[in-house]
Amino acid sequence: MEDLKKYIRDIPNFPREGIMFHDITPLLQNPKAFRQAIDAMAQMMKGREVEYMIGVEARGFIFASALAYKLETGLVIIRKLGKLPYETINASYDLEYGKDILEVHRDAISGGSRVVLVDDLLATGGTAAAVGNLVKKLGGEIIGYSFLVELTELKGREKLKPYPVWSVLEFPV
């Protein structure tokens, strides 16, 4: 997997001073690297009975949809406030550099549905934990959290206990 790191571009001081942004667009532009990333994420879920991939806006949609296709599961999308047309529930959360609100359709997950939450990057864990809370409110069963990149020094996986966290690539902050 170390080879995939060469497709992650570091952009200092984005979106604000002191933040190192790990840009995944070079990986997405390379079909072999993207396929390798999806295959690695899928392998981590092998043998688990998953009904839905939960994609978090916006880059999580990319990975969750590819995984849903590959693993033949349904896809549920989590969006920012005001972007979904049907009845929703929402959760607020802290970012490394602010606050936000996410929402999901009330009927997206039925009680007992087995789900994996998917996003491109795990930093502090605030976004993923908020999504996990939405899944629990709807009665879903969290099987685990899947990320392409994990910023290990921020210890985001601690917020996601007791659930498994799978990440393909690890970076310092």
GIHU-V959025 format. One record per run of one state. SS is the DSSP state (H for helix, E for strand, - for the rest). FROM is the first residue (numbers start at 0). TO is the last residue. Records with the same first field share a line. If there is no record, write none. Layout:
SS->FROM-TO ; FROM-TO
This chain:
-->0-0 ; 5-7 ; 12-18 ; 23-23 ; 29-29 ; 44-50 ; 56-57 ; 71-72 ; 80-86 ; 95-96 ; 105-112 ; 122-124 ; 137-139 ; 154-154 ; 160-162 ; 171-172
H->1-4 ; 24-28 ; 30-43 ; 58-70 ; 125-136 ; 151-153 ; 155-159
E->8-11 ; 19-22 ; 51-55 ; 73-79 ; 87-94 ; 97-104 ; 113-121 ; 140-150 ; 163-170
